[in-house]
Every structure is written in C-alpha cells, then in structure tokens.
C-alpha cells in the first residue's frame, strides 16, 4: 500500500537509519565512576509539607547496579535540610559508606518572610555541620521564586550575599542550575528544535515577558562566580549552557572556581563531539560525569560511558522514540583513558574531597 507522505504527521514519523555503523557496548565504566547529579530523595513542594515516596525504593538493589556498572559514588542532590537531610543520610550515606554523597538544599519559600537572607545562610551552615557534602541550587531562582514583596530575584541579588558567604566559609561545592536549554526560552513555532519536548512539558517553556531571558540568568551566574572566588560552583547540565561551548570555555579560562557536569545534556554534548573534546583537552580538571537520573539504570549509565569513552557515531542518546529532547543522534567524544578517567573519576573525587 502506497503512503501519501504529504499527509504523514510528524508525531508518526519514525525514520530508520540505513547507515551501517560500529557499535561499542558495555555496561561498565573503564574507571570507577562518580555520578555528580542524581535525584534519590523525596519531595512534592518546596516546603515539604507533602512528601512523595523515595525516588529509589530499593537502595541495596541500586548499589548492585552501581557495582555492575563500576559506579563508585552517586551524588544525591535531594538531601534538603534539617530532619529530612538526616533521613537521607540514614538511607544512603550512613547505610552504604562511600557509595553516596548527599547534598543539602535551602527552603526558598522562606524568602517570602522578612529576614530570609540570614536564615538561608544559617541553613547552609547547619547542613554543613550535619555532614552535607554540597549544596544543590535549582533553576527556580530567577524564574519562579519570589521574595516577601512578591518579586522575583536572581542569583546575584545582594540579599543573597550571606548565603554565598556561608557557602564559601563551609567549603560546600554548589551544583547550580540556572536557565535551561535555549529552545525553552524561544517561541513554540516551526523553528523550535525542542517543540515536541515542550509540548509534553509545557511548564518547561519560559518564553514571554513573565520570564527572565536566558542571558540574564547566565549573567547572574557569572556575577556570583566572579564575586565569590572562594566558593566552588559546578554548573549543572554542562555548565548551564550546553549549546554554547565557547561560553563554557571562557568561564573556565576566567574563573578557576567554575566547573561543569554533564547531567541530562548527552544530546547537546554528543552533537558537537569535536568541540567538546577540545574543551576537555584544554581544561582537563573542570568537567565531570553527571546523568540526572532519579531511578538510576545501567542503560542510562552505559549511554554516558559510551559518549565519553568511545568513537561511536550517530547513536541514540535516549531510549525514547522519538527522542525525548531534540530529533537527532549523537557521537562519542573518544576521550582516551586519561581524559576519561579525569571526567568520570578524578575530578569528582577532587570536588567531593574523596581520598
């Protein structure tokens, strides 16, 4: 039966690549890997008045998957604060020493009550005293969070200086997420390369006068990195700007306290493998593995190991069909043993102060 291609819907289009390519597969990393970006905790809203079930229900099973994949340590970014932080320690760090590193957060809803700058700073110090291994900062700052006047604020708001001072003094590395893929800040029209993803997740679309431009968010990040050189900032999702490797290169060259991890950006990294490889060659101590998994799987880790370690070309970065992000495939960075070990193991150990 002949198909009228002119009536074929994009949502039904599933082209099968005819190119014949080599495939390098293997579930284990060549070096004990550290995943700098996973979500293992539980939350519903920022105040934790409602708690969801734990993201990982069977922690021993997860440790078994980690062993199979040669994943040494997973960073849990969901420790939160106070009693919830202690519960995360009990479930992960204390139950399996050396296998998990739990980061704290702060309660941004507290910013709606006067006196919040000092309270946020004290929350960081309290979490550090309890044993937090770092601080996770979400993209809502600058996009959604509001102060006591109902106004949005940015990372470089002077009222946040006590927070950054506390981060500097406690030596907690900050995994900071600001912005999102650039397409999320563009109109949903025929030119948007992530239109299917935004259609499935309309709350990820930040286009319009009610939202700050992506560049304003990046400028606020650079401002605090520059003003607080004693703090260690790890740009989540490949430096918070995966589409612009030249920008990341400039940040690395300018600010010795700025780093990047790869979480949820295999699609962006793998469509510019030569440029990313050159970035890592020029700054071998600054890039780290991250995946952004909430229920970690061997398959997801294998995709990142393949991206980092192999020269494979034109392979899927996701198991979804069509891909959950943009409609393209990726190629490996082919970093070689020394650089692969730096990205997957050594740089993460250094940031986490693992001997």
Buried (B, 14 or more C-beta within 10 A) or exposed (E): EEEEEEEEEEEEEEEEEEEEEEEEEEEBBBBBBBBBBBBBBBBEEBEBEEBEEBBBEEBEEBBEBBEEBBBBBBBBBBBBBBEBBBBBBEBBBEEBEEBBBBBBBBBBBBBEEEEBBEBBBBBBBBBBEBBBBBBBBBBBBBBBBBBEEEEBBBBBBEEBBBBBBBBBBBEBBBBBBBBBBBBBBBEBEEEBBBBBBBEEEEEBBBBEEEBBEBEBBBBBBBBBBBEBEEBBBBBBBBBBBBBBBEBBBEBBEEBEBBBBBBBBBBBBBBBBBEEBBBBBEEBBBBBBBBBBBEEBBBEBBBBBBBBBBBEBBEBBBBEEEBBBBBBBBBBBBBBEEEBBBBBBBBBBBBBBEBE
